[in-house]
């Protein structure tokens, strides 16, 4: 019980540094769009606590940031770090045990959880979501912020392609949440790879939320979810195979026990007959 409680509390302990790092990065966000110019981030000094111990420093390479989905290169001449993706990235994970990796908590989960609680279903109409999300505040917000006209139109566009309803767990709504709450909700990248093994990502949005472009209706949830289904299928097959082997072993034991009982019970009768 003690070990279980310690494991459960480890994530909250790790998240304390995550929140400090996030607050530091938000101060470097000039447009308040959840992005920090890469050159500005690299120019930051190492951050230490009151005891002089290093808290964090930004030294990840541009290739590493690109590979982990933490880089916005919509403008190649001025790459930017996506704050929410960077904070939730593997660089901020703490691996303490072989089966445990403690990473920063996803604060966007609280937003989606509230939506799920109120909606009570897998989808909702825009006129239900807009007032609900418009009244929410996040750790980086002192008060609710009004959504831009382009964001409102984009949510209606998502619903128009889904029979008038917005799928709450679809990729497009996840993208919408990122631009509505850029400091909490990560941008959902596709993890597909091409024939040469190169990572493929969807196109980034040009500019800030007011000039969103390059949304494609064909964009789907990350293919890693398909991989989960495949893994689940393999697990089901393995489980069935192990079950059949176990049943076969039990049947062999029953047959062996039956033979022993037959020998013990029938043996004297045969001898009497002789």
VOBA-1610 file (N, C-alpha, C; in pm, whole numbers, padded with zeros to 5 digits, always signed):
BEGIN
Unk+00082-00119+00000Unk+00000+00000+00000Unk+00087+00126+00000Unk+00193+00124+00080Unk+00282+00239+00087Unk+00351+00263-00047Unk+00395+00155-00111Unk+00461+00168-00241Unk+00363+00221-00346Unk+00238+00175-00338Unk+00136+00220-00434Unk+00111+00369-00417Unk+00098+00415-00293Unk+00073+00556-00269Unk+00192+00642-00312Unk+00313+00592-00291Unk+00431+00667-00332Unk+00437+00679-00484Unk+00400+00572-00553Unk+00398+00576-00699Unk+00296+00675-00750Unk+00178+00676-00687Unk+00072+00767-00730Unk+00110+00913-00707Unk+00180+00942-00599Unk+00216+01080-00567Unk+00338+01128-00643Unk+00412+01035-00704Unk+00533+01073-00776Unk+00502+01165-00892Unk+00392+01140-00960Unk+00355+01223-01074Unk+00329+01367-01034Unk+00263+01387-00921Unk+00236+01522-00873Unk+00365+01593-00834Unk+00457+01518-00775Unk+00586+01575-00738Unk+00663+01619-00863Unk+00663+01533-00966Unk+00732+01565-01090Unk+00666+01684-01158Unk+00535+01695-01147Unk+00462+01801-01218Unk+00490+01939-01160Unk+00542+01945-01039Unk+00574+02076-00980Unk+00677+02149-01065Unk+00781+02079-01108Unk+00882+02140-01195Unk+00824+02171-01332Unk+00731+02088-01377Unk+00668+02112-01508Unk+00594+02246-01509Unk+00521+02271-01403Unk+00446+02397-01394Unk+00540+02517-01387Unk+00651+02502-01315Unk+00748+02612-01308Unk+00809+02639-01446Unk+00840+02533-01519Unk+00894+02550-01653Unk+00792+02614-01746Unk+00668+02572-01735Unk+00563+02628-01820Unk+00544+02776-01793Unk+00541+02816-01667Unk+00526+02958-01634Unk+00643+03039-01690Unk+00762+02982-01686Unk+00880+03051-01738Unk+00867+03070-01889Unk+00821+02968-01960Unk+00809+02975-02105Unk+00698+03071-02147Unk+00589+03075-02072Unk+00479+03166-02106Unk+00526+03311-02104Unk+00618+03343-02015Unk+00672+03479-02010Unk+00752+03513-02135Unk+00797+03411-02208Unk+00874+03432-02330Unk+00787+03427-02455Unk+00656+03413-02437Unk+00562+03401-02548Unk+00517+03541-02590Unk+00575+03598-02694Unk+00545+03738-02728Unk+00405+03761-02781Unk+00347+03661-02848Unk+00215+03678-02910Unk+00105+03609-02832Unk+00140+03547-02719Unk+00043+03475-02637Unk-00032+03368-02718Unk+00041+03303-02808Unk-00019+03198-02890Unk+00038+03061-02858Unk+00108+03050-02746Unk+00162+02920-02705Unk+00292+02883-02772Unk+00364+02983-02827Unk+00488+02956-02898Unk+00597+03053-02855Unk+00719+03000-02848Unk+00836+03080-02812Unk+00937+03069-02925Unk+00983+03180-02982Unk+01086+03172-03085Unk+01206+03093-03035Unk+01256+03005-03120Unk+01362+02913-03080Unk+01488+02987-03035Unk+01521+03096-03105Unk+01643+03168-03067Unk+01630+03234-02931Unk+01509+03278-02897Unk+01487+03337-02765Unk+01501+03231-02656Unk+01449+03113-02682Unk+01457+03006-02582Unk+01602+02964-02559Unk+01680+02956-02666Unk+01820+02916-02652Unk+01901+03022-02577Unk+01858+03145-02580Unk+01933+03253-02514Unk+01903+03264-02365Unk+01816+03178-02314Unk+01782+03184-02172Unk+01892+03120-02088Unk+01926+03181-01974Unk+02028+03122-01886Unk+01972+03002-01812Unk+02060+02922-01756Unk+02016+02810-01675Unk+01940+02862-01553Unk+01831+02794-01521Unk+01747+02835-01408Unk+01778+02748-01287Unk+01805+02813-01175Unk+01836+02740-01051Unk+01740+02781-00941Unk+01730+02695-00839Unk+01643+02724-00726Unk+01720+02801-00619Unk+01657+02818-00503Unk+01719+02894-00394Unk+01845+02827-00339Unk+01859+02697-00365Unk+01977+02624-00317Unk+02087+02617-00423Unk+02063+02681-00536Unk+02163+02680-00641Unk+02159+02558-00729Unk+02059+02473-00712Unk+02048+02353-00795Unk+01972+02387-00923Unk+02019+02326-01031Unk+01958+02353-01161Unk+01817+02298-01167Unk+01725+02382-01211Unk+01586+02338-01229Unk+01565+02289-01371Unk+01596+02372-01466Unk+01589+02332-01606Unk+01671+02427-01692Unk+01711+02374-01807Unk+01778+02457-01907Unk+01739+02402-02044Unk+01736+02490-02141Unk+01686+02454-02273Unk+01804+02431-02366Unk+01834+02305-02390Unk+01950+02270-02472Unk+01919+02168-02579Unk+01791+02130-02596Unk+01755+02032-02697Unk+01782+02087-02837Unk+01831+02003-02924Unk+01860+02045-03060Unk+01732+02066-03139Unk+01745+02136-03250Unk+01630+02162-03334Unk+01575+02031-03393Unk+01663+01941-03430Unk+01618+01812-03482Unk+01541+01733-03376Unk+01590+01739-03252Unk+01521+01667-03145Unk+01382+01727-03123Unk+01372+01857-03119Unk+01243+01923-03099Unk+01148+01890-03213Unk+01200+01884-03333Unk+01117+01850-03447Unk+01067+01707-03435Unk+01154+01617-03396Unk+01116+01477-03386Unk+01016+01448-03277Unk+01014+01529-03172Unk+00921+01507-03061Unk+00795+01592-03073Unk+00780+01662-03185Unk+00657+01739-03206Unk+00653+01870-03131Unk+00767+01919-03088Unk+00768+02043-03011Unk+00808+02166-03090Unk+00816+02154-03223Unk+00866+02264-03304Unk+00763+02304-03409Unk+00740+02434-03421Unk+00653+02490-03525Unk+00742+02556-03628Unk+00748+02498-03747Unk+00829+02551-03855Unk+00745+02600-03971Unk+00627+02653-03940Unk+00543+02710-04045Unk+00615+02825-04113Unk+00700+02895-04039Unk+00790+02995-04096Unk+00931+02941-04078Unk+00990+02880-04184Unk+01122+02816-04170Unk+01231+02911-04121Unk+01216+03038-04150Unk+01319+03133-04108Unk+01309+03170-03962Unk+01199+03136-03899Unk+01181+03168-03757Unk+01107+03055-03687Unk+01174+02944-03663Unk+01108+02831-03593Unk+01072+02868-03450Unk+00964+02808-03403Unk+00916+02836-03268Unk+00891+02707-03192Unk+00909+02713-03064Unk+00883+02599-02977Unk+00738+02605-02930Unk+00665+02496-02947Unk+00526+02489-02901Unk+00529+02454-02753Unk+00487+02547-02669Unk+00503+02533-02524Unk+00438+02406-02472Unk+00312+02385-02504Unk+00240+02269-02448Unk+00302+02138-02494Unk+00343+02129-02621Unk+00407+02007-02670Unk+00543+01986-02605Unk+00617+02094-02586Unk+00750+02082-02526Unk+00741+02036-02381Unk+00650+02096-02305Unk+00636+02060-02164Unk+00595+01914-02149Unk+00509+01867-02238Unk+00461+01729-02230Unk+00556+01631-02300Unk+00666+01680-02354Unk+00757+01595-02428Unk+00843+01506-02341Unk+00914+01412-02403Unk+00995+01315-02328Unk+01111+01376-02252Unk+01155+01496-02291Unk+01267+01558-02220Unk+01232+01592-02076Unk+01104+01604-02048Unk+01059+01638-01912Unk+01006+01517-01835Unk+01036+01399-01885Unk+00992+01277-01816Unk+01103+01229-01722Unk+01061+01170-01613Unk+01154+01118-01513Unk+01130+00968-01499Unk+01228+00892-01542Unk+01216+00746-01538Unk+01282+00695-01412Unk+01200+00644-01320Unk+01254+00596-01193Unk+01259+00445-01185Unk+01169+00378-01257Unk+01164+00233-01253Unk+01150+00179-01394Unk+01172+00050-01410Unk+01165-00010-01543Unk+01026+00001-01602Unk+00923-00001-01517Unk+00786+00001-01567Unk+00716+00133-01540Unk+00787+00234-01495Unk+00725+00362-01465Unk+00806+00476-01526Unk+00740+00564-01595Unk+00799+00688-01644Unk+00704+00801-01608Unk+00752+00894-01528Unk+00668+01002-01480Unk+00691+01126-01566Unk+00586+01169-01633Unk+00595+01285-01721Unk+00503+01395-01669Unk+00510+01510-01734Unk+00425+01621-01692Unk+00277+01587-01716Unk+00192+01635-01628Unk+00049+01611-01641Unk-00008+01696-01752Unk-00097+01638-01829Unk-00160+01708-01940Unk-00277+01791-01887Unk-00259+01921-01880Unk-00363+02008-01825Unk-00484+02021-01918Unk-00468+01979-02042Unk-00581+01981-02134Unk-00684+01874-02099Unk-00640+01773-02025Unk-00733+01668-01983Unk-00845+01725-01898Unk-00814+01826-01817Unk-00915+01887-01733Unk-01020+01959-01817Unk-00976+02021-01927Unk-01070+02088-02017Unk-01163+01987-02082Unk-01106+01881-02137Unk-01187+01780-02204Unk-01275+01705-02106Unk-01227+01682-01986Unk-01308+01613-01885Unk-01432+01694-01850Unk-01418+01825-01840Unk-01533+01910-01810Unk-01632+01908-01925Unk-01582+01907-02047Unk-01670+01899-02164Unk-01745+01766-02164Unk-01675+01658-02137Unk-01740+01526-02134Unk-01844+01519-02023Unk-01815+01581-01910Unk-01910+01577-01798Unk-02040+01649-01833Unk-02029+01764-01897Unk-02147+01842-01930Unk-02223+01783-02049Unk-02149+01741-02152Unk-02212+01690-02273Unk-02272+01552-02249Unk-02197+01466-02182Unk-02248+01331-02155Unk-02261+01246-02278Unk-02177+01270-02378Unk-02181+01192-02501Unk-02054+01212-02580Unk-02039+01142-02693Unk-01916+01149-02772Unk-01908+01271-02863Unk-02017+01346-02878Unk-02017+01461-02967Unk-02116+01564-02917Unk-02103+01686-02970Unk-02191+01794-02927Unk-02199+01899-03037Unk-02302+01980-03031Unk-02319+02087-03128Unk-02233+02207-03089Unk-02192+02286-03188Unk-02110+02403-03157Unk-02177+02500-03061Unk-02310+02517-03071Unk-02376+02612-02981Unk-02380+02564-02837Unk-02346+02437-02815Unk-02332+02385-02679Unk-02188+02401-02632Unk-02093+02374-02720Unk-01952+02377-02683Unk-01900+02519-02664Unk-01942+02612-02748Unk-01885+02747-02742Unk-01911+02817-02608Unk-02034+02821-02559Unk-02053+02885-02427Unk-01988+02808-02313Unk-01983+02676-02325Unk-01920+02594-02221Unk-01770+02623-02215Unk-01702+02614-02329Unk-01558+02637-02333Unk-01524+02785-02311Unk-01615+02872-02352Unk-01590+03015-02335Unk-01592+03060-02191Unk-01649+02981-02103Unk-01656+03015-01961Unk-01550+02942-01878Unk-01466+02863-01945Unk-01363+02789-01872Unk-01238+02874-01854Unk-01170+02851-01744Unk-01039+02911-01723Unk-00939+02799-01700Unk-00815+02825-01736Unk-00707+02729-01720Unk-00601+02791-01630Unk-00502+02713-01586Unk-00399+02768-01497Unk-00326+02890-01552Unk-00323+02906-01684Unk-00253+03021-01743Unk-00345+03140-01768Unk-00472+03128-01728Unk-00570+03234-01753Unk-00627+03286-01622Unk-00633+03417-01610Unk-00695+03478-01492Unk-00846+03483-01505Unk-00895+03490-01628Unk-01038+03495-01656Unk-01063+03439-01795Unk-01186+03399-01824Unk-01216+03344-01957Unk-01185+03446-02067Unk-01142+03394-02181Unk-01111+03480-02295Unk-01210+03453-02407Unk-01256+03556-02474Unk-01347+03535-02588Unk-01274+03471-02705Unk-01344+03386-02777Unk-01283+03321-02893Unk-01290+03413-03014Unk-01188+03402-03097Unk-01186+03483-03219Unk-01293+03433-03316Unk-01327+03520-03412Unk-01428+03484-03511Unk-01385+03362-03592Unk-01256+03354-03624Unk-01207+03241-03702Unk-01219+03110-03626Unk-01196+03113-03494Unk-01212+02991-03414Unk-01357+02946-03410Unk-01448+03041-03396Unk-01591+03008-03394Unk-01632+02946-03527Unk-01586+03006-03636Unk-01620+02954-03768Unk-01558+02817-03791Unk-01438+02799-03739Unk-01372+02669-03758Unk-01446+02558-03685Unk-01496+02585-03566Unk-01571+02484-03493Unk-01699+02449-03567Unk-01763+02548-03625Unk-01883+02521-03706Unk-01848+02440-03829Unk-01731+02467-03887Unk-01686+02390-04002Unk-01661+02244-03969Unk-01607+02219-03849Unk-01585+02080-03806Unk-01719+02007-03795Unk-01817+02077-03738Unk-01950+02016-03721Unk-02017+01991-03856Unk-01994+02081-03951Unk-02058+02067-04082Unk-02015+01940-04153Unk-01895+01893-04125Unk-01845+01771-04188Unk-01879+01646-04106Unk-01948+01664-03996Unk-01981+01548-03910Unk-02130+01548-03874Unk-02212+01586-03968Unk-02356+01581-03946Unk-02406+01682-03845Unk-02338+01793-03833Unk-02383+01898-03742Unk-02332+01882-03600Unk-02255+01779-03574Unk-02201+01754-03440Unk-02048+01754-03445Unk-01986+01797-03336Unk-01840+01799-03325Unk-01796+01675-03247Unk-01723+01583-03310Unk-01669+01467-03235Unk-01568+01514-03131Unk-01593+01483-03006Unk-01508+01533-02897Unk-01369+01471-02896Unk-01358+01352-02953Unk-01228+01283-02949Unk-01166+01272-03088Unk-01207+01360-03178Unk-01149+01362-03311Unk-01027+01451-03318Unk-00951+01433-03422Unk-00828+01508-03438Unk-00855+01657-03458Unk-00955+01692-03536Unk-00981+01833-03565Unk-01022+01909-03439Unk-01098+01847-03351Unk-01136+01914-03228Unk-01015+01930-03137Unk-00924+01832-03141Unk-00800+01844-03063Unk-00717+01961-03114Unk-00714+01979-03247Unk-00645+02094-03303Unk-00712+02224-03260Unk-00844+02223-03261Unk-00918+02343-03222Unk-00890+02379-03076Unk-00887+02278-02990Unk-00857+02303-02849Unk-00717+02362-02832Unk-00624+02319-02916Unk-00489+02372-02904Unk-00486+02524-02929Unk-00560+02569-03028Unk-00560+02711-03057Unk-00653+02790-02965Unk-00746+02721-02902Unk-00831+02789-02804Unk-00762+02800-02669Unk-00684+02697-02633Unk-00609+02694-02507Unk-00464+02654-02537Unk-00388+02742-02602Unk-00256+02704-02653Unk-00154+02668-02547Unk-00170+02716-02425Unk-00071+02687-02321Unk-00100+02557-02247Unk-00217+02501-02268Unk-00254+02376-02201Unk-00269+02259-02296Unk-00329+02282-02412Unk-00362+02171-02502Unk-00255+02157-02611Unk-00192+02041-02622Unk-00087+02022-02722Unk-00144+02009-02862Unk-00060+02044-02957Unk-00099+02025-03097Unk-00083+01877-03131Unk-00186+01812-03184Unk-00177+01667-03211Unk-00109+01637-03343Unk+00011+01585-03334Unk+00085+01551-03455Unk+00054+01408-03497Unk+00070+01382-03627Unk+00059+01246-03678Unk+00196+01180-03671Unk+00200+01057-03625Unk+00327+00987-03607Unk+00354+00885-03718Unk+00284+00901-03830Unk+00303+00809-03941Unk+00443+00824-04001Unk+00495+00718-04061Unk+00624+00723-04130Unk+00608+00676-04274Unk+00690+00733-04362Unk+00682+00694-04502Unk+00767+00570-04527Unk+00779+00533-04655Unk+00852+00411-04689Unk+00998+00415-04651Unk+01054+00535-04645Unk+01196+00548-04610Unk+01218+00560-04460Unk+01110+00554-04383Unk+01122+00564-04238Unk+01122+00705-04186Unk+01097+00803-04272Unk+01093+00941-04228Unk+00958+00974-04166Unk+00961+01050-04057Unk+00837+01086-03990Unk+00758+01183-04075Unk+00627+01160-04080Unk+00537+01248-04154Unk+00450+01322-04054Unk+00443+01452-04067Unk+00358+01531-03979Unk+00264+01615-04064Unk+00151+01651-04008Unk+00057+01734-04080Unk+00114+01874-04093Unk+00060+01948-04185Unk+00106+02085-04205Unk+00072+02170-04084Unk+00161+02262-04051Unk+00137+02351-03939Unk+00047+02465-03985Unk-00017+02527-03890Unk-00100+02641-03920Unk-00012+02762-03946Unk-00049+02840-04046Unk+00026+02960-04076Unk-00021+03072-03983Unk+00071+03132-03910Unk+00036+03244-03825Unk-00032+03201-03699Unk-00102+03295-03638Unk-00169+03271-03511Unk-00310+03220-03535Unk-00389+03215-03428Unk-00523+03157-03438Unk-00613+03236-03530Unk-00590+03367-03547Unk-00677+03449-03629Unk-00657+03423-03778Unk-00548+03360-03816Unk-00521+03335-03958Unk-00499+03187-03982Unk-00582+03105-03919Unk-00565+02960-03932Unk-00593+02916-04075Unk-00507+02832-04126Unk-00523+02781-04261Unk-00471+02639-04264Unk-00482+02574-04381Unk-00428+02441-04404Unk-00495+02334-04318Unk-00618+02355-04277Unk-00695+02248-04212Unk-00748+02159-04322Unk-00724+02033-04313Unk-00773+01939-04414Unk-00873+01845-04352Unk-00980+01818-04426Unk-01084+01730-04374Unk-01038+01586-04365Unk-00930+01553-04439Unk-00882+01414-04439Unk-00795+01383-04318Unk-00756+01486-04241Unk-00671+01460-04125Unk-00747+01376-04024Unk-00682+01270-03977Unk-00745+01179-03883Unk-00661+01171-03758Unk-00709+01096-03662Unk-00635+01078-03538Unk-00500+01015-03566Unk-00400+01040-03480Unk-00267+00983-03501Unk-00273+00832-03523Unk-00190+00784-03615Unk-00193+00642-03649Unk-00147+00555-03535Unk-00090+00614-03430Unk-00051+00534-03314Unk-00172+00467-03253Unk-00291+00529-03271Unk-00413+00467-03219Unk-00443+00339-03296Unk-00415+00341-03428Unk-00432+00219-03507Unk-00338+00112-03458Unk-00215+00154-03425Unk-00119+00058-03370Unk-00171-00005-03243Unk-00242+00075-03161Unk-00297+00020-03037Unk-00398-00088-03067Unk-00480-00065-03173Unk-00577-00168-03209Unk-00507-00295-03254Unk-00397-00275-03331Unk-00323-00392-03377Unk-00265-00468-03260Unk-00206-00392-03166Unk-00150-00456-03047Unk-00259-00528-02969Unk-00375-00464-02960Unk-00485-00528-02889Unk-00525-00658-02957Unk-00523-00658-03092Unk-00558-00780-03164Unk-00458-00891-03137Unk-00329-00856-03137Unk-00227-00956-03106Unk-00244-01008-02963Unk-00276-00918-02871Unk-00295-00961-02733Unk-00413-01056-02721Unk-00518-01029-02797Unk-00635-01118-02793Unk-00599-01256-02845Unk-00522-01260-02955Unk-00483-01389-03011Unk-00395-01467-02913Unk-00299-01396-02851Unk-00212-01462-02754Unk-00290-01512-02634Unk-00386-01430-02588Unk-00467-01471-02474Unk-00547-01597-02506Unk-00604-01601-02627Unk-00681-01719-02668Unk-00592-01842-02677Unk-00471-01822-02732Unk-00379-01935-02744Unk-00340-01990-02607Unk-00308-01900-02514Unk-00272-01945-02379Unk-00390-02014-02311Unk-00510-01965-02337Unk-00628-02028-02276Unk-00646-02170-02330Unk-00627-02187-02461Unk-00640-02320-02520Unk-00533-02414-02466Unk-00410-02363-02451Unk-00304-02446-02394Unk-00335-02486-02251Unk-00390-02391-02174Unk-00425-02422-02036Unk-00535-02526-02029Unk-00635-02512-02118Unk-00745-02610-02120Unk-00693-02748-02162Unk-00597-02749-02257Unk-00540-02877-02298Unk-00463-02942-02185Unk-00389-02862-02110Unk-00314-02918-01997Unk-00409-02972-01890Unk-00517-02898-01864Unk-00615-02945-01765Unk-00679-03076-01812Unk-00708-03086-01940Unk-00770-03208-01993Unk-00675-03327-01978Unk-00548-03306-02004Unk-00450-03414-01987Unk-00443-03458-01841Unk-00449-03361-01748Unk-00447-03396-01607Unk-00571-03477-01568Unk-00686-03436-01623Unk-00809-03510-01593Unk-00799-03653-01646Unk-00746-03670-01767Unk-00732-03805-01824Unk-00637-03890-01741Unk-00525-03830-01699Unk-00428-03904-01618Unk-00490-03946-01485Unk-00564-03852-01421Unk-00629-03884-01295Unk-00734-03992-01313Unk-00805-03987-01426Unk-00908-04088-01452Unk-00846-04226-01468Unk-00733-04232-01535Unk-00666-04362-01553Unk-00618-04417-01420Unk-00566-04328-01335Unk-00520-04374-01204Unk-00636-04429-01122Unk-00748-04359-01125Unk-00864-04406-01051Unk-00916-04537-01106Unk-00911-04551-01240Unk-00958-04675-01301Unk-00871-04792-01259Unk-00741-04768-01250Unk-00648-04874-01211Unk-00671-04914-01066Unk-00691-04814-00980Unk-00709-04843-00838Unk-00841-04913-00810Unk-00945-04874-00886Unk-01078-04928-00857Unk-01100-05061-00930Unk-01063-05068-01058Unk-01091-05187-01138Unk-00986-05296-01116Unk-00869-05261-01070Unk-00763-05362-01055Unk-00804-05479-00969Unk-00858-05464-00846Unk-00897-05577-00762Unk-01004-05663-00824Unk-01099-05601-00897Unk-01207-05680-00960Unk-01151-05771-01066Unk-01053-05724-01138Unk-00993-05809-01240Unk-00922-05925-01175Unk-00850-05900-01065Unk-00779-06006-00997Unk-00877-06109-00941Unk-00996-06059-00890Unk-01095-06154-00838Unk-01149-06243-00949Unk-01163-06187-01066Unk-01213-06266-01177Unk-01116-06374-01214Unk-00987-06347-01199Unk-00889-06450-01231Unk-00889-06558-01123
//
